[in-house]
């Protein structure tokens, strides 16, 4: 009998995806740009608490993938699902929308691998990180605890602290939207797996670290707003890094939030099943075509924001989550039915063997050299 999988980090995936949806409403819905006065201050403060979402997903990846081998079938499944959603959404817009499409835009959407669209940035970086994971795991195996910790400190100084305090004049890191930041987070997740910290009795301490890190980040933002009256360059440098994924305070908050869920003792098949649908939720709601109509449809096209807007943001985030989750559930059923087809099984088996043989040939040639 298989042992039930722990659900603490699966619950974190669900919470992080809800935070991502809320964050997208703040950004793509125009709330941050179009709010004024105290409302703007409040929503910027809220954003500092939400920005840990992406980092948490990569920490989870590093935590588990550092002990696993690369799974080509999983990689193919993720890419096929992303491709499926891109094509279906494009066809729906071509049929039912008045939006005009250029030939290149149609071709880019029909390509099996996302190349251009900015909504696919996470997926593209995740694919690269996953392909790099066997080599990163070999690197991790070369370190003892002290060496690993020293390596993380040096890496963090170069690719987190220095880009932050120099406004990316020293190592451009694209605000953490980069493979070097994903690698850093992967390695941190792997470190926490290889050298676990006893967090069972530190729930309140971890919560305090998370809250303090977020508040410190917000205080720096407020200082930047004040200083911008005297020096636009200094002010913009402080305010622009508030939601950067490679911001040291965001990384500390992300680690604390990740570790916080490590203190939970939960086993739930329902949580695990919902967590498996979070990737589809991301693909659906943040597709750039869906994004172009979603937030106007929900009414986030006004400048009349108040603190009470947070209720609308949360409620609509839950609705988006539930709708996308339901769609992805049925799409998974469709994929399962297709995978059970005899012709598909025959084709996929041949394809997998071909890839495996290529891999074995490369390894053999390398061993000869």
C-alpha positions in Angstrom: 0.0 0.0 0.0 1.4 3.4 -1.0 2.1 5.9 1.7 -0.1 9.0 1.4 1.9 12.0 0.3 2.3 14.9 2.7 0.2 17.9 1.7 2.0 20.8 3.4 3.9 21.9 0.3 0.9 21.0 -1.9 -1.1 23.4 0.2 1.6 26.0 -0.4 1.2 25.6 -4.2 -2.5 26.3 -3.8 -1.9 29.4 -1.6 0.9 30.6 -3.9 -1.3 30.3 -7.0 -4.1 32.3 -5.3 -1.4 34.9 -4.4 -0.3 34.9 -8.1 -3.9 35.6 -9.3 -4.3 38.4 -6.8 -0.9 39.8 -7.9 -2.0 39.7 -11.5 -5.2 41.6 -10.7 -3.1 44.3 -8.9 -0.8 44.6 -11.9 -2.7 43.6 -15.1 -6.0 44.8 -13.7 -4.5 48.3 -13.2 -5.1 48.6 -9.5 -1.5 49.5 -8.6 -1.2 52.1 -11.4 -4.6 53.6 -11.2 -5.0 53.9 -7.4 -4.2 57.1 -5.5 -3.5 58.3 -2.0 -3.9 55.9 0.9 -5.3 53.2 -1.4 -2.1 53.2 -3.5 -0.1 52.9 -0.3 -2.2 50.0 0.9 -2.1 48.1 -2.4 1.7 48.5 -2.6 2.0 47.2 0.9 -0.2 44.2 0.0 2.0 43.6 -3.0 5.1 43.1 -0.8 3.2 40.2 1.0 2.2 38.6 -2.3 5.5 38.7 -4.2 6.8 35.5 -2.6 4.5 33.4 -4.8 6.8 32.6 -7.8 9.9 32.1 -5.5 7.9 29.6 -3.4 7.2 27.5 -6.5 10.9 27.3 -7.4 11.9 26.6 -3.8 9.4 23.6 -3.9 11.0 22.5 -7.2 14.5 22.6 -5.7 13.4 20.9 -2.5 11.9 17.9 -4.3 13.8 17.7 -7.7 17.2 17.7 -6.1 16.5 14.1 -5.1 14.8 13.1 -8.4 16.0 12.3 -11.9 14.7 14.2 -14.9 11.3 12.9 -16.1 11.0 13.4 -19.9 7.4 12.2 -19.9 6.5 14.9 -17.3 8.4 17.5 -19.3 6.5 16.5 -22.5 3.2 16.5 -20.6 3.7 20.1 -19.3 4.8 21.4 -22.7 1.9 19.7 -24.5 -0.6 21.1 -22.0 0.8 24.6 -22.4 0.7 24.2 -26.2 -2.9 22.8 -26.1 -4.1 25.9 -24.1 -2.3 28.3 -26.4 -3.9 26.8 -29.5 -7.4 26.4 -28.1 -7.4 30.0 -26.7 -6.1 31.3 -30.0 -8.9 29.5 -31.9 -11.6 30.8 -29.6 -10.3 34.4 -30.1 -10.2 33.9 -33.9 -13.8 32.6 -33.9 -15.5 34.8 -31.3 -13.3 38.0 -30.9 -13.1 41.1 -33.1 -9.3 41.2 -32.3 -7.1 41.4 -35.3 -4.2 38.9 -35.5 -1.1 39.2 -37.6 0.4 36.1 -39.4 3.5 36.0 -37.1 1.4 36.2 -34.0 -0.7 33.2 -35.2 2.5 31.3 -36.0 4.0 32.0 -32.6 0.9 30.7 -30.9 0.9 27.6 -33.0 4.5 26.7 -32.2 5.0 23.7 -29.9 7.4 25.7 -27.7 6.5 29.3 -26.5 9.0 31.8 -27.9 7.7 35.4 -27.8 4.7 36.0 -25.6 5.6 37.5 -22.2 2.9 35.6 -20.4 5.0 32.4 -20.9 8.1 33.8 -19.2 7.7 31.5 -16.1 7.1 28.4 -18.1 10.1 29.0 -20.4 12.4 29.5 -17.4 10.9 26.6 -15.6 11.6 24.3 -18.6 15.2 25.5 -18.7 15.6 25.0 -15.0 14.1 21.5 -15.2 16.5 20.6 -18.0 19.4 22.0 -15.9 18.4 20.1 -12.8 20.5 17.0 -13.4 23.6 19.1 -13.7 22.7 21.3 -10.7 22.1 18.1 -8.7 25.6 16.9 -9.6 27.0 20.2 -8.5 25.1 19.9 -5.2 26.6 16.5 -4.7 30.1 18.0 -4.8 29.5 20.2 -1.8 29.6 19.5 1.9 27.3 21.6 4.1 29.9 24.3 4.7 30.9 24.6 1.1 27.2 24.6 0.0 26.4 27.4 2.4 29.4 29.5 1.3 28.5 29.0 -2.3 24.9 30.2 -1.6 26.2 33.3 0.2 28.6 34.2 -2.7 25.8 33.6 -5.3 23.3 35.6 -3.3 25.8 38.6 -3.0 26.4 38.5 -6.7 22.9 37.9 -8.1 20.6 39.3 -5.3 22.2 41.9 -3.1 24.5 43.7 -5.6 21.8 44.0 -8.3 19.5 45.4 -5.7 21.8 48.0 -4.2 23.1 49.1 -7.6 19.7 49.0 -9.3 21.1 46.2 -11.6 24.1 48.2 -12.8 26.1 45.3 -11.3 24.8 42.1 -12.9 21.5 42.7 -14.8 19.1 40.2 -13.3 15.8 41.4 -14.9 14.2 41.9 -11.4 14.5 38.1 -10.8 12.7 37.2 -14.1 15.9 35.3 -15.0 17.4 31.8 -15.0 20.1 32.8 -12.6 17.5 33.7 -10.0 15.6 30.5 -10.6 18.9 28.5 -10.2 19.6 30.4 -6.9 16.1 29.5 -5.5 16.5 25.9 -6.7 19.8 25.6 -4.8 18.3 27.1 -1.7 15.4 24.6 -1.9 18.0 21.8 -2.3 20.0 23.1 0.7 16.9 23.0 2.9 16.2 19.4 1.8 19.8 18.2 2.3 20.4 20.1 5.5 16.9 20.4 7.1 16.3 23.0 9.8 14.1 21.9 12.6 11.1 24.2 12.2 8.4 22.2 14.0 8.4 24.6 17.0 9.2 27.8 15.0 5.9 28.6 13.4 5.6 32.0 15.1 9.2 32.8 14.5 8.9 32.1 10.8 5.7 34.1 10.6 7.5 37.0 12.2 10.4 36.8 9.8 8.0 36.7 6.8 6.0 39.8 8.1 9.1 41.8 9.1 10.8 41.1 5.8 7.7 42.3 3.9 7.3 45.3 6.1 10.9 46.3 5.7 10.6 46.0 2.0 7.5 48.3 2.2 9.3 50.8 4.4 12.1 51.0 1.8 9.4 51.7 -0.9 7.9 54.5 1.3 11.3 56.0 1.7 11.8 55.9 -2.1 8.5 57.7 -2.6 9.6 60.4 -0.2 13.1 60.7 -1.6 11.7 60.9 -5.2 10.6 64.5 -4.4 14.3 65.4 -4.0 16.0 62.9 -6.4 14.0 61.0 -9.0 16.9 58.6 -9.6 17.3 57.6 -6.0 13.6 57.4 -5.4 12.9 55.2 -8.4 15.8 52.9 -7.5 14.2 52.2 -4.1 10.6 51.9 -5.4 11.3 49.8 -8.5 12.8 46.9 -6.5 9.9 46.4 -4.1 8.5 43.5 -6.1 11.7 42.2 -7.7 11.9 38.4 -7.2 15.7 38.7 -6.6 15.3 41.4 -3.9 17.1 39.9 -0.8 14.1 40.8 1.4 11.7 39.1 -1.0 13.9 36.0 -1.0 14.1 36.0 2.8 10.3 36.3 3.0 9.9 33.5 0.5 12.2 31.2 2.4 10.3 31.9 5.7 6.9 31.4 4.0 8.2 28.1 2.5 9.5 26.9 5.8 6.3 28.0 7.5 4.4 25.4 5.5 7.1 22.9 6.5 5.8 23.1 10.1 2.3 21.9 9.0 1.4 18.2 9.3 -1.3 17.6 6.7 -2.4 14.6 4.7 -5.2 15.3 2.2 -5.9 13.7 -1.1 -8.1 16.6 -2.0 -5.3 19.2 -1.4 -2.9 17.0 -3.4 -5.4 16.7 -6.3 -6.1 20.5 -6.4 -2.3 21.3 -6.2 -1.8 19.2 -9.3 -4.1 21.6 -11.2 -2.2 24.8 -10.3 -0.1 24.7 -13.5 -3.2 24.7 -15.6 -4.7 27.5 -13.6 -1.6 29.6 -14.4 -1.6 28.7 -18.1 -5.3 29.6 -18.4 -5.7 32.8 -16.5 -2.4 34.4 -17.5 -2.5 33.7 -21.2 -2.0 37.1 -22.8 -5.2 36.9 -24.9 -7.3 35.9 -21.8 -5.6 38.7 -19.8 -6.5 41.3 -22.5 -10.2 40.8 -21.7 -10.4 39.3 -18.3 -9.8 42.3 -16.0 -12.0 44.6 -18.0 -14.7 42.0 -17.8 -14.4 41.8 -14.1 -14.6 45.6 -13.8 -11.0 46.4 -12.9 -10.9 49.2 -15.5 -11.8 52.0 -13.2 -9.8 54.5 -11.1 -12.3 54.4 -8.2 -10.3 52.0 -6.0 -10.5 51.9 -2.2 -9.3 49.7 0.5 -12.6 47.7 0.2 -11.4 46.7 -3.3 -9.3 44.1 -1.6 -12.6 42.1 -1.0 -13.3 42.2 -4.7 -9.7 41.2 -5.5 -9.9 38.2 -3.1 -13.4 37.0 -4.2 -12.5 37.3 -8.0 -9.2 35.5 -7.3 -11.1 32.6 -5.8 -13.6 32.5 -8.7 -10.8 32.6 -11.3 -9.0 29.8 -9.4 -12.2 27.6 -9.3 -13.2 28.2 -12.9 -9.7 27.5 -14.2 -9.3 24.5 -11.9 -12.5 23.0 -13.2 -11.4 23.5 -16.8 -8.0 22.0 -16.2 -9.6 19.0 -14.4 -11.6 18.1 -17.5 -8.6 18.8 -19.8 -6.6 16.3 -17.7 -9.3 13.8 -18.2 -9.1 14.4 -21.9 -5.3 14.0 -21.9 -5.7 10.7 -19.9 -8.2 9.3 -22.4 -5.9 10.2 -25.3 -2.9 8.6 -23.5 -4.9 5.4 -23.2 -5.5 5.2 -26.9 -3.5 2.3 -28.5 -2.2 4.4 -31.4 -1.0 7.1 -29.1 0.6 4.6 -26.7 2.5 3.1 -29.7 3.6 6.4 -30.9 4.7 7.8 -27.5 6.6 4.6 -26.7 8.5 4.8 -29.9 9.2 8.5 -29.3 10.4 7.9 -25.8 12.6 5.0 -26.9 14.2 7.2 -29.6 14.9 9.9 -27.0 16.3 7.4 -24.6 18.5 5.8 -27.2 19.9 9.2 -28.2 20.6 9.9 -24.5 22.4 6.5 -24.0 24.4 7.1 -27.2 25.6 10.5 -26.0 26.5 9.1 -22.6 28.4 6.2 -24.2 30.4 8.6 -26.5 31.2 10.7 -23.5 32.5 7.7 -21.5 34.8 6.7 -24.4 36.3 10.2 -24.5 
